[in-house]
Amino acid sequence: MDEQAIEAKPKPQPSPEAKVKQSQTYLGILGELDINADQWNRRKSLIGQLEEKLSERYGARNRLMSYIFRSGHPRAMITSADVSSFESVVSSLAGAEQINLIIHSPGGDGTIIEKMVEMSRSHCVGANRKFRVIVPNIAKSAATLLALGSDTIVMGYCSELGPIDPQLVINVSGAFQQISAQSFVDARDSLLQEIQKAASEKKDAMGYLQQLAGLNIPFTKECENLIEFSRKTASQLLSKYMLRSRIGEDGPRDQKAKEIAERLLSKKLFPVHGQFIDGTTARDQLELNVEVLDKHDELWNLIWNYYVRCEIQMALPLAQMPGVVKTKLFESQEVSLVTPDTPG
């Protein structure tokens, strides 16, 4: 009787709170939070070490911020939506004599680059104020434009810049592709040349005329405007900032800035938009102010360590938003912000 009563006695059930705390979801989120917190603390420590090393090397109070994009993600591009996060981070550096921006980006909207340069420079104070751009991996297209607004670009043995010819995202047979704006202008100019040649040789130009009629002329004109904007922005940034320490007179400085901008737009020098421009090429052939760090340099190793940890941060999932990934990271020693991917 007593044994039957013991066997029939129900087992105690865990409380609702205990059930939650024992679930795999709860434990998984706790684990993620621990990873994020641990990695953030490690990155903050590295930022502190970098600021100390930069201050020691350049003889002024240096602060550091980063603008890192998720490698390979189709929507990880510079856009006007980045400005608010960029401001939150750069304003945390107010009062620094020299500001260093670590950037890893494939490029994007070049129309906001001047604003970002001015925002960064506005927080530098003192007689030895400088704005330095550090490229651990890539700074392409609009990101190269941003680097042209610095006093010095710091690069390592695997860092690269890129040509500044604008890229357009277009739909090709249902698939979105990036196409150089210059290619549309070149296609139109080539047809015009063939038509002129056919007319001079008294040949039938109807096929060329039909192709020309099929072109979207207003779109091609907009491509020309974008190319001119990139040329003008690069020239202005170079003349106003990077070249000022080397060339004192306005006229020669403006001329040199235009020459460098033309090289960065040249299809003869850089026929492919994604072409690799290393630090030595940028310094010696493009005549940019570039400091190339040796791969054994302690400063370079700190930069690379920090950058890799940023990539790890981008790869950590967002438990609160399943299926959504981080595409951008804005960071200083006081602030860390991520941009989630919002498809559609």
VOBA-1610 file (N, C-alpha, C; in pm, whole numbers, padded with zeros to 5 digits, always signed):
BEGIN
Met+00083-00120+00000Met+00000+00000+00000Met+00086+00125+00000Asp+00185+00124+00095Asp+00274+00239+00101Asp+00358+00249-00025Glu+00402+00133-00078Glu+00484+00134-00198Glu+00405+00187-00317Gln+00273+00147-00327Gln+00188+00196-00436Gln+00170+00347-00425Ala+00155+00398-00302Ala+00137+00541-00282Ala+00263+00617-00324Ile+00378+00557-00292Ile+00503+00621-00331Ile+00517+00625-00481Glu+00483+00513-00549Glu+00493+00508-00694Glu+00397+00604-00762Ala+00280+00628-00707Ala+00179+00713-00768Ala+00206+00861-00745Lys+00295+00894-00654Lys+00321+01034-00621Lys+00384+01105-00742Pro+00323+01213-00791Pro+00375+01281-00910Pro+00510+01348-00883Lys+00594+01352-00984Lys+00723+01419-00973Lys+00703+01570-00972Pro+00782+01640-00892Pro+00769+01786-00890Pro+00807+01847-01024Gln+00727+01944-01072Gln+00751+02009-01201Gln+00830+02138-01181Pro+00922+02167-01270Pro+00999+02293-01257Pro+00908+02413-01278Ser+00943+02521-01215Ser+00867+02645-01230Ser+00882+02699-01372Pro+00789+02787-01413Pro+00803+02847-01547Pro+00938+02915-01566Glu+00988+02983-01460Glu+01117+03050-01470Glu+01230+02950-01490Ala+01221+02836-01417Ala+01323+02733-01431Ala+01321+02671-01570Lys+01201+02652-01626Lys+01189+02596-01761Lys+01261+02685-01863Val+01238+02815-01848Val+01301+02908-01941Val+01452+02899-01931Lys+01504+02898-01807Lys+01647+02901-01786Lys+01715+02770-01827Gln+01636+02661-01836Gln+01692+02533-01876Gln+01684+02510-02027Ser+01613+02597-02098Ser+01593+02576-02242Ser+01722+02604-02319Gln+01736+02538-02433Gln+01853+02557-02518Gln+01859+02699-02574Thr+01743+02757-02602Thr+01739+02894-02655Thr+01798+02991-02554Tyr+01755+02978-02428Tyr+01804+03067-02322Tyr+01955+03052-02305Leu+02000+02926-02300Leu+02144+02902-02284Leu+02223+02952-02404Gly+02163+02936-02523Gly+02229+02984-02644Gly+02246+03134-02644Ile+02141+03205-02603Ile+02149+03351-02598Ile+02251+03396-02495Leu+02252+03331-02380Leu+02351+03365-02279Leu+02493+03347-02333Gly+02511+03236-02405Gly+02643+03211-02463Gly+02682+03317-02563Glu+02585+03360-02646Glu+02613+03464-02744Glu+02647+03596-02676Leu+02570+03629-02574Leu+02596+03753-02502Leu+02734+03752-02440Asp+02774+03637-02388Asp+02907+03626-02330Asp+03015+03645-02436Ile+02994+03586-02554Ile+03090+03599-02663Ile+03099+03745-02707Asn+02984+03808-02727Asn+02983+03948-02770Asn+03053+04037-02668Ala+03019+04017-02541Ala+03079+04099-02436Ala+03230+04078-02428Asp+03272+03952-02439Asp+03414+03920-02433Asp+03489+03983-02550Gln+03433+03969-02672Gln+03499+04023-02790Gln+03503+04177-02786Trp+03396+04239-02736Trp+03393+04384-02726Trp+03501+04433-02629Asn+03516+04363-02517Asn+03620+04401-02421Asn+03760+04386-02481Arg+03778+04282-02560Arg+03908+04262-02624Arg+03935+04371-02728Arg+03832+04408-02805Arg+03850+04513-02906Arg+03877+04648-02838Lys+03806+04676-02728Lys+03830+04801-02655Lys+03975+04808-02607Ser+04025+04696-02558Ser+04163+04691-02512Ser+04259+04718-02627Leu+04230+04659-02744Leu+04315+04681-02860Leu+04309+04826-02908Ile+04190+04887-02904Ile+04178+05028-02941Ile+04265+05113-02850Gly+04262+05083-02719Gly+04345+05155-02624Gly+04494+05140-02656Gln+04535+05017-02688Gln+04675+04993-02722Gln+04714+05067-02850Leu+04622+05066-02948Leu+04648+05136-03074Leu+04662+05286-03051Glu+04575+05342-02969Glu+04582+05485-02941Glu+04713+05522-02873Glu+04757+05439-02781Glu+04886+05463-02715Glu+05001+05456-02815Lys+04999+05354-02900Lys+05107+05336-02998Lys+05107+05451-03100Leu+04989+05493-03146Leu+04979+05603-03242Leu+05025+05735-03179Ser+04986+05757-03054Ser+05027+05880-02984Ser+05179+05884-02967Glu+05235+05771-02935Glu+05380+05761-02918Glu+05453+05784-03050Arg+05400+05726-03157Arg+05467+05734-03288Arg+05458+05874-03349Tyr+05344+05940-03332Tyr+05323+06067-03401Tyr+05334+06188-03308Gly+05365+06166-03181Gly+05392+06276-03090Gly+05275+06368-03065Ala+05156+06313-03059Ala+05035+06391-03032Ala+04929+06297-02977Arg+04824+06356-02914Arg+04717+06272-02860Arg+04633+06217-02976Asn+04638+06085-02993Asn+04567+06019-03101Asn+04447+05942-03049Arg+04336+05952-03122Arg+04218+05870-03096Arg+04187+05789-03221Leu+04110+05682-03200Leu+04084+05587-03309Leu+03936+05554-03320Met+03888+05544-03443Met+03753+05494-03470Met+03761+05398-03589Ser+03656+05317-03604Ser+03655+05222-03716Ser+03522+05225-03789Tyr+03530+05188-03916Tyr+03414+05186-04008Tyr+03435+05061-04093Ile+03386+04947-04043Ile+03417+04816-04100Ile+03292+04754-04163Phe+03308+04703-04285Phe+03196+04642-04358Phe+03214+04491-04366Arg+03104+04419-04360Arg+03109+04272-04369Arg+03159+04230-04506Ser+03267+04155-04510Ser+03327+04113-04637Ser+03231+04028-04719Gly+03216+04066-04847Gly+03139+03985-04940Gly+02989+04002-04936His+02936+04084-04845His+02790+04098-04838His+02744+04200-04944Pro+02642+04165-05025Pro+02602+04252-05137Pro+02547+04388-05094Arg+02498+04398-04971Arg+02442+04527-04927Arg+02532+04599-04826Ala+02655+04553-04814Ala+02750+04620-04724Ala+02820+04730-04803Met+02750+04841-04823Met+02800+04952-04902Met+02782+05083-04825Ile+02865+05181-04855Ile+02852+05314-04795Ile+02722+05378-04845Thr+02637+05422-04751Thr+02512+05489-04787Thr+02489+05608-04695Ser+02395+05693-04731Ser+02364+05810-04648Ser+02309+05769-04512Ala+02255+05647-04501Ala+02203+05599-04372Ala+02314+05578-04269Asp+02440+05576-04314Asp+02553+05555-04223Asp+02587+05680-04142Val+02540+05796-04186Val+02585+05922-04126Val+02555+05931-03977Ser+02436+05889-03934Ser+02400+05902-03793Ser+02490+05815-03705Ser+02517+05692-03746Ser+02606+05605-03668Ser+02749+05658-03671Phe+02791+05708-03786Phe+02925+05764-03800Phe+02942+05883-03705Glu+02839+05967-03696Glu+02844+06083-03607Glu+02851+06040-03461Ser+02776+05938-03425Ser+02777+05891-03286Ser+02917+05848-03244Val+02989+05787-03336Val+03123+05739-03304Val+03226+05851-03308Val+03224+05931-03415Val+03327+06035-03428Val+03312+06141-03321Ser+03189+06168-03276Ser+03170+06268-03170Ser+03227+06221-03036Ser+03243+06089-03020Ser+03303+06036-02897Ser+03453+06063-02890Leu+03511+06110-03002Leu+03655+06139-03008Leu+03684+06288-02994Ala+03583+06368-02964Ala+03599+06513-02958Ala+03715+06551-02866Gly+03797+06645-02912Gly+03909+06691-02831Gly+04041+06626-02865Ala+04039+06527-02955Ala+04163+06462-02995Ala+04242+06554-03087Glu+04374+06546-03079Glu+04456+06626-03170Glu+04461+06558-03307Gln+04472+06425-03305Gln+04476+06350-03430Gln+04376+06236-03425Ile+04297+06223-03532Ile+04197+06117-03540Ile+04236+06018-03648Asn+04228+05891-03615Asn+04260+05782-03707Asn+04134+05702-03736Leu+04105+05682-03864Leu+03988+05605-03905Leu+04035+05475-03971Ile+04003+05363-03909Ile+04027+05233-03971Ile+03905+05201-04058Ile+03928+05184-04187Ile+03816+05156-04278Ile+03845+05030-04359His+03740+04948-04369His+03742+04831-04458His+03610+04834-04532Ser+03613+04867-04662Ser+03488+04888-04735Ser+03509+04870-04885Pro+03410+04810-04955Pro+03417+04798-05100Pro+03375+04926-05171Gly+03324+05025-05094Gly+03280+05151-05155Gly+03131+05172-05139Gly+03073+05251-05228Gly+02930+05282-05220Gly+02900+05421-05271Asp+02817+05494-05198Asp+02770+05626-05239Asp+02877+05732-05211Gly+02936+05785-05318Gly+03041+05884-05303Gly+02992+06023-05266Thr+02861+06045-05274Thr+02809+06180-05248Thr+02816+06220-05102Ile+02837+06125-05010Ile+02844+06161-04868Ile+02988+06161-04815Ile+03084+06137-04903Ile+03223+06127-04859Ile+03276+06259-04805Glu+03250+06367-04875Glu+03297+06498-04827Glu+03243+06528-04688Lys+03116+06493-04666Lys+03056+06516-04534Lys+03129+06436-04426Met+03161+06309-04454Met+03230+06226-04356Met+03370+06278-04327Val+03437+06327-04429Val+03571+06384-04409Val+03563+06506-04318Glu+03469+06596-04349Glu+03454+06717-04269Glu+03411+06685-04126Met+03323+06588-04108Met+03281+06546-03975Met+03400+06499-03894Ser+03485+06419-03955Ser+03602+06365-03885Ser+03700+06476-03848Arg+03727+06564-03942Arg+03824+06670-03920Arg+03775+06774-03819Ser+03645+06792-03810Ser+03592+06895-03721Ser+03619+06866-03574His+03651+06741-03541His+03676+06704-03402His+03825+06705-03366Cys+03911+06738-03462Cys+04054+06748-03434Cys+04087+06889-03382Val+04167+06898-03278Val+04203+07028-03221Val+04354+07035-03201Gly+04407+07157-03185Gly+04549+07174-03157Gly+04630+07209-03279Ala+04754+07247-03254Ala+04842+07292-03362Ala+04884+07179-03455Asn+04886+07055-03405Asn+04933+06941-03484Asn+04818+06848-03522Arg+04702+06906-03549Arg+04586+06823-03579Arg+04600+06755-03716Lys+04562+06629-03717Lys+04573+06546-03838Lys+04454+06451-03845Phe+04419+06413-03967Phe+04320+06308-03990Phe+04389+06201-04073Arg+04396+06082-04017Arg+04469+05972-04079Arg+04371+05858-04111Val+04382+05798-04230Val+04299+05683-04267Val+04386+05559-04272Ile+04342+05455-04201Ile+04417+05329-04193Ile+04340+05221-04268Val+04408+05154-04362Val+04343+05052-04445Val+04405+04916-04413Pro+04337+04832-04333Pro+04393+04700-04302Pro+04379+04601-04418Asn+04272+04616-04497Asn+04247+04520-04605Asn+04212+04595-04733Ile+04084+04638-04749Ile+04047+04709-04872Ile+03974+04840-04840Ala+03998+04938-04926Ala+03921+05063-04924Ala+03903+05100-05071Lys+03795+05052-05130Lys+03775+05065-05274Lys+03679+05179-05308Ser+03691+05229-05430Ser+03593+05321-05487Ser+03567+05442-05396Ala+03444+05454-05342Ala+03411+05566-05254Ala+03495+05564-05127Ala+03537+05447-05082Ala+03624+05439-04964Ala+03764+05493-04997Thr+03810+05475-05121Thr+03934+05538-05165Thr+03919+05689-05166Leu+03802+05737-05213Leu+03775+05881-05210Leu+03787+05935-05068Leu+03730+05862-04972Leu+03737+05906-04833Leu+03883+05915-04788Ala+03964+05818-04828Ala+04105+05819-04790Ala+04179+05939-04849Leu+04135+05988-04965Leu+04198+06104-05027Leu+04177+06231-04945Gly+04078+06229-04856Gly+04051+06344-04770Gly+04132+06343-04642Ser+04223+06247-04628Ser+04308+06240-04508Ser+04439+06314-04532Asp+04517+06329-04427Asp+04653+06383-04441Asp+04749+06272-04482Thr+04725+06151-04431Thr+04810+06036-04463Thr+04725+05910-04463Ile+04756+05820-04557Ile+04692+05689-04561Ile+04793+05588-04509Val+04755+05510-04410Val+04843+05408-04353Val+04801+05272-04410Met+04896+05201-04471Met+04867+05073-04534Met+04971+04969-04494Gly+04932+04843-04505Gly+05022+04732-04480Gly+05051+04657-04607Tyr+05117+04543-04595Tyr+05158+04468-04715Tyr+05039+04406-04789Cys+04924+04390-04722Cys+04807+04332-04789Cys+04693+04433-04803Ser+04720+04561-04779Ser+04618+04664-04793Ser+04603+04703-04940Glu+04484+04750-04977Glu+04466+04795-05115Glu+04361+04905-05127Leu+04389+04998-05217Leu+04293+05099-05261Leu+04241+05055-05397Gly+04156+05138-05459Gly+04103+05102-05590Gly+04072+05225-05672Pro+04046+05207-05803Pro+04006+05318-05888Pro+03877+05383-05835Ile+03854+05509-05873Ile+03739+05583-05820Ile+03629+05603-05925Asp+03634+05525-06035Asp+03527+05537-06134Asp+03396+05487-06074Pro+03288+05565-06085Pro+03160+05527-06022Pro+03105+05396-06078Gln+03041+05319-05991Gln+02978+05193-06030Gln+02827+05205-06014Leu+02754+05145-06108Leu+02608+05147-06105Leu+02555+05006-06092Val+02453+04987-06010Val+02390+04856-05995Val+02273+04850-06092Ile+02279+04758-06188Ile+02173+04747-06288Ile+02123+04603-06296Asn+02003+04588-06348Asn+01942+04455-06362Asn+01976+04399-06499Val+02052+04290-06502Val+02089+04223-06626Val+02025+04085-06628Ser+01920+04070-06708Ser+01849+03941-06720Ser+01805+03888-06584Gly+01754+03978-06499Gly+01702+03937-06369Gly+01804+03931-06258Ala+01931+03952-06291Ala+02037+03949-06189Ala+02099+04088-06178Phe+02118+04135-06056Phe+02177+04266-06034Phe+02329+04258-06043Gln+02386+04349-06122Gln+02531+04352-06141Gln+02581+04495-06128Gln+02707+04508-06085Gln+02772+04639-06080Gln+02845+04663-06212Ile+02812+04775-06277Ile+02873+04810-06405Ile+02933+04950-06393Ser+03049+04969-06450Ser+03114+05099-06447Ser+03034+05201-06527Ala+03015+05320-06469Ala+02947+05428-06541Ala+03022+05463-06669Gln+03155+05451-06664Gln+03237+05485-06780Gln+03207+05395-06899Ser+03167+05269-06873Ser+03141+05176-06983Ser+03021+05221-07068Phe+02921+05283-07005Phe+02805+05333-07080Phe+02845+05454-07166Val+02929+05540-07110Val+02977+05657-07185Val+03065+05611-07301Asp+03152+05513-07275Asp+03240+05462-07380Asp+03161+05397-07493Ala+03052+05325-07458Ala+02968+05260-07560Ala+02905+05365-07652Arg+02854+05473-07592Arg+02794+05580-07673Arg+02898+05646-07763Asp+03014+05679-07705Asp+03119+05747-07782Asp+03171+05659-07895Ser+03180+05529-07871Ser+03226+05436-07973Ser+03128+05432-08091Leu+02997+05431-08061Leu+02897+05431-08168Leu+02903+05561-08248Leu+02920+05673-08180Leu+02930+05802-08250Leu+03051+05805-08343Gln+03161+05747-08298Gln+03281+05741-08381Gln+03259+05653-08504Glu+03190+05541-08486Glu+03163+05451-08598Glu+03070+05516-08699Ile+02971+05590-08649Ile+02878+05661-08737Ile+02952+05767-08818Gln+03039+05842-08750Gln+03117+05945-08817Gln+03211+05884-08922Lys+03273+05771-08885Lys+03364+05704-08977Lys+03288+05652-09099Ala+03169+05591-09077Ala+03088+05540-09188Ala+03045+05653-09281Ala+03010+05768-09224Ala+02967+05883-09304Ala+03083+05934-09390Ser+03204+05940-09330Ser+03320+05991-09405Ser+03360+05897-09518Glu+03334+05767-09497Glu+03367+05668-09600Glu+03247+05635-09689Lys+03139+05709-09666Lys+03014+05692-09745Lys+02963+05548-09740Lys+02964+05493-09617Lys+02913+05357-09594Lys+02782+05364-09518Asp+02708+05254-09521Asp+02580+05247-09452Asp+02603+05245-09300Ala+02542+05341-09229Ala+02558+05350-09084Ala+02429+05314-09010Met+02333+05255-09082Met+02203+05227-09021Met+02213+05139-08897Gly+02299+05038-08899Gly+02312+04949-08784Gly+02361+05023-08660Tyr+02457+05113-08682Tyr+02509+05192-08570Tyr+02403+05290-08517Leu+02327+05348-08611Leu+02222+05442-08572Leu+02113+05372-08489Gln+02082+05249-08528Gln+01981+05173-08453Gln+02031+05142-08311Gln+02159+05107-08300Gln+02215+05082-08167Gln+02215+05209-08082Leu+02249+05321-08145Leu+02251+05449-08073Leu+02111+05485-08025Ala+02011+05457-08110Ala+01872+05488-08073Ala+01827+05402-07955Gly+01888+05285-07940Gly+01851+05197-07830Gly+01912+05236-07697Leu+02006+05329-07698Leu+02069+05373-07574Leu+01979+05471-07499Asn+01986+05463-07368Asn+01913+05558-07282Asn+02004+05681-07265Ile+01980+05783-07347Ile+02069+05899-07349Ile+02069+05975-07216Pro+01952+06001-07154Pro+01956+06068-07023Pro+02035+05989-06919Phe+02023+05857-06925Phe+02098+05772-06831Phe+02248+05785-06856Thr+02287+05785-06984Thr+02428+05799-07018Thr+02482+05934-06974Lys+02399+06037-06987Lys+02439+06170-06941Lys+02459+06171-06790Glu+02372+06100-06718Glu+02387+06091-06572Glu+02516+06018-06537Cys+02554+05920-06618Cys+02682+05851-06597Cys+02798+05950-06608Glu+02790+06037-06708Glu+02893+06141-06724Glu+02898+06232-06602Asn+02781+06267-06550Asn+02775+06354-06432Asn+02840+06288-06310Leu+02816+06157-06294Leu+02874+06084-06181Leu+03026+06077-06191Ile+03076+06057-06314Ile+03221+06052-06335Ile+03283+06188-06303Glu+03218+06294-06349Glu+03268+06428-06322Glu+03264+06460-06173Phe+03159+06413-06105Phe+03150+06434-05960Phe+03266+06365-05888Ser+03297+06243-05930Ser+03408+06169-05867Ser+03540+06241-05893Arg+03560+06287-06016Arg+03682+06361-06052Arg+03694+06488-05968Lys+03585+06563-05958Lys+03585+06690-05885Lys+03608+06669-05735Thr+03540+06569-05678Thr+03553+06541-05535Thr+03696+06501-05500Ala+03754+06411-05581Ala+03891+06366-05557Ala+03988+06484-05564Ser+03972+06567-05666Ser+04061+06682-05683Ser+04051+06779-05566Gln+03930+06809-05525Gln+03909+06904-05416Gln+03966+06852-05284Leu+03942+06724-05253Leu+03992+06668-05128Leu+04145+06666-05126Leu+04205+06627-05238Leu+04351+06621-05246Leu+04413+06760-05230Ser+04357+06858-05299Ser+04412+06993-05294Ser+04391+07057-05158Lys+04275+07034-05100Lys+04241+07097-04973Lys+04317+07038-04856Tyr+04348+06906-04864Tyr+04407+06840-04748Tyr+04540+06768-04778Met+04535+06656-04848Met+04652+06569-04856Met+04774+06637-04917Leu+04757+06717-05021Leu+04871+06777-05090Leu+04918+06909-05028Arg+04843+06962-04934Arg+04874+07094-04879Arg+05010+07097-04810Ser+05047+06989-04744Ser+05175+06988-04673Ser+05293+06981-04769Arg+05270+06934-04893Arg+05378+06919-04990Arg+05388+07035-05088Ile+05273+07091-05126Ile+05271+07196-05228Ile+05200+07317-05171Gly+05275+07423-05147Gly+05219+07540-05080Gly+05134+07628-05170Glu+05171+07644-05297Glu+05099+07733-05387Glu+04972+07668-05439Asp+04864+07747-05444Asp+04733+07695-05483Asp+04731+07638-05625Gly+04787+07714-05721Gly+04782+07671-05861Gly+04849+07537-05885Pro+04977+07522-05850Pro+05044+07393-05869Pro+04979+07279-05791Arg+04928+07311-05671Arg+04863+07207-05590Arg+04734+07159-05657Asp+04654+07254-05708Asp+04530+07216-05778Asp+04561+07132-05901Gln+04668+07169-05974Gln+04704+07095-06095Gln+04746+06953-06061Lys+04827+06937-05956Lys+04870+06803-05916Lys+04751+06719-05870Ala+04657+06782-05798Ala+04537+06711-05753Ala+04456+06658-05871Lys+04443+06740-05977Lys+04370+06697-06096Lys+04440+06582-06166Glu+04573+06588-06170Glu+04650+06481-06234Glu+04629+06347-06160Ile+04634+06351-06029Ile+04615+06228-05950Ile+04473+06174-05967Ala+04375+06264-05967Ala+04235+06222-05987Ala+04218+06154-06121Glu+04281+06209-06226Glu+04271+06149-06359Glu+04333+06010-06362Arg+04444+05992-06290Arg+04506+05860-06285Arg+04414+05759-06218Leu+04347+05802-06112Leu+04256+05711-06041Leu+04130+05679-06121Leu+04101+05760-06223Leu+03986+05735-06311Leu+04026+05666-06440Ser+04156+05656-06465Ser+04206+05610-06595Ser+04178+05462-06620Lys+04113+05434-06731Lys+04090+05295-06771Lys+04216+05233-06832Lys+04309+05318-06875Lys+04435+05265-06927Lys+04523+05213-06813Leu+04527+05289-06703Leu+04606+05246-06588Leu+04535+05136-06510Phe+04402+05153-06495Phe+04324+05058-06415Phe+04200+05016-06494Pro+04216+04921-06587Pro+04104+04880-06672Pro+03990+04809-06597Val+04020+04752-06481Val+03918+04681-06403Val+03894+04756-06273His+03765+04775-06238His+03732+04854-06120His+03789+04794-05991Gly+03793+04662-05984Gly+03841+04597-05862Gly+03992+04582-05857Gln+04064+04651-05947Gln+04209+04633-05956Gln+04279+04669-05825Phe+04379+04590-05793Phe+04456+04603-05670Phe+04556+04717-05681Ile+04545+04817-05592Ile+04643+04925-05583Ile+04707+04916-05445Asp+04828+04864-05440Asp+04893+04846-05311Asp+04955+04977-05262Gly+05009+04973-05142Gly+05061+05094-05080Gly+05177+05155-05158Thr+05267+05071-05209Thr+05383+05122-05284Thr+05338+05190-05413Thr+05242+05131-05484Thr+05189+05191-05606Thr+05119+05323-05575Ala+05040+05324-05469Ala+04969+05446-05429Ala+05067+05557-05393Arg+05177+05521-05329Arg+05276+05621-05286Arg+05365+05667-05402Asp+05418+05572-05480Asp+05520+05605-05579Asp+05463+05645-05715Gln+05356+05578-05759Gln+05301+05607-05891Gln+05186+05708-05887Leu+05100+05697-05785Leu+04989+05792-05775Leu+05027+05917-05696Glu+05141+05913-05627Glu+05194+06026-05551Glu+05103+06068-05435Leu+05040+05968-05371Leu+04960+05995-05252Leu+05050+05990-05128Asn+05006+06056-05023Asn+05079+06049-04895Asn+05044+05916-04829Val+05128+05818-04848Val+05102+05683-04796Val+05220+05640-04709Glu+05188+05591-04591Glu+05287+05530-04503Glu+05265+05379-04508Val+05362+05306-04560Val+05351+05161-04572Val+05421+05096-04452Leu+05343+05024-04372Leu+05398+04959-04254Leu+05451+04820-04289Asp+05565+04788-04233Asp+05621+04654-04250Asp+05532+04552-04178Lys+05524+04432-04231Lys+05435+04331-04172Lys+05479+04289-04032His+05603+04321-03994His+05651+04290-03859His+05638+04409-03764Asp+05591+04521-03816Asp+05574+04641-03733Asp+05468+04614-03627Glu+05498+04650-03503Glu+05404+04627-03393Glu+05271+04699-03417Leu+05277+04819-03474Leu+05154+04894-03503Leu+05068+04819-03604Trp+05131+04765-03709Trp+05056+04689-03809Trp+04991+04565-03747Asn+05064+04494-03662Asn+05010+04374-03600Asn+04890+04405-03511Leu+04892+04519-03442Leu+04778+04561-03361Leu+04658+04595-03450Ile+04686+04666-03562Ile+04579+04701-03657Ile+04514+04576-03711Trp+04597+04480-03754Trp+04544+04358-03815Trp+04465+04276-03713Asn+04516+04266-03592Asn+04448+04193-03486Asn+04310+04253-03460Tyr+04305+04386-03452Tyr+04177+04453-03428Tyr+04081+04429-03545Tyr+04131+04442-03668Tyr+04046+04423-03786Tyr+03986+04282-03791Val+04068+04182-03765Val+04019+04043-03767Val+03910+04023-03662Arg+03928+04084-03546Arg+03825+04073-03441Arg+03696+04144-03483Cys+03707+04250-03562Cys+03587+04315-03616Cys+03513+04221-03711Glu+03589+04149-03793Glu+03526+04051-03884Glu+03455+03942-03804Ile+03515+03900-03694Ile+03451+03799-03607Ile+03321+03854-03549Gln+03326+03982-03507Gln+03205+04044-03454Gln+03093+04044-03557Met+03127+04069-03683Met+03025+04071-03789Met+02965+03932-03811Ala+03044+03829-03784Ala+02998+03692-03807Ala+02912+03638-03693Leu+02919+03700-03574Leu+02838+03654-03461Leu+02690+03681-03490Pro+02602+03583-03468Pro+02460+03600-03502Pro+02388+03696-03407Leu+02277+03748-03455Leu+02188+03830-03373Leu+02075+03741-03324Ala+02078+03702-03198Ala+01978+03608-03144Ala+01838+03667-03150Gln+01828+03799-03131Gln+01696+03862-03130Gln+01636+03873-03270Met+01719+03855-03374Met+01673+03872-03512Met+01725+03756-03598Pro+01664+03638-03585Pro+01710+03522-03661Pro+01709+03549-03811Gly+01814+03506-03878Gly+01823+03525-04023Gly+01879+03659-04065Val+01893+03751-03971Val+01948+03884-04001Val+02094+03886-03962Val+02179+03944-04048Val+02322+03948-04020Val+02368+04093-04007Lys+02485+04110-03945Lys+02544+04243-03931Lys+02621+04277-04058Thr+02604+04397-04107Thr+02673+04437-04230Thr+02778+04545-04209Lys+02764+04625-04101Lys+02860+04734-04077Lys+02885+04748-03928Leu+03007+04789-03895Leu+03046+04812-03757Leu+03107+04951-03745Phe+03054+05031-03653Phe+03106+05165-03623Phe+03155+05160-03478Glu+03281+05198-03455Glu+03332+05172-03321Glu+03440+05272-03279Ser+03440+05305-03150Ser+03551+05373-03083Ser+03565+05304-02948Gln+03648+05358-02861Gln+03663+05294-02730Gln+03539+05315-02644Glu+03456+05414-02678Glu+03336+05442-02600Glu+03208+05387-02663Val+03208+05365-02794Val+03085+05334-02866Val+03108+05215-02959Ser+03008+05125-02968Ser+03013+05017-03065Ser+02872+04997-03121Leu+02856+05020-03251Leu+02726+05011-03316Leu+02736+04921-03438Val+02632+04838-03459Val+02628+04754-03579Val+02504+04787-03660Thr+02515+04769-03790Thr+02401+04784-03880Thr+02356+04647-03926Pro+02229+04608-03899Pro+02181+04477-03946Pro+02139+04484-04091Asp+02147+04374-04159Asp+02099+04365-04297Asp+01946+04368-04295Thr+01890+04451-04379Thr+01744+04459-04390Thr+01704+04433-04534Pro+01700+04308-04576Pro+01672+04275-04716Pro+01532+04321-04758Gly+01521+04349-04886Gly+01393+04390-04943Gly+01372+04537-04940
//
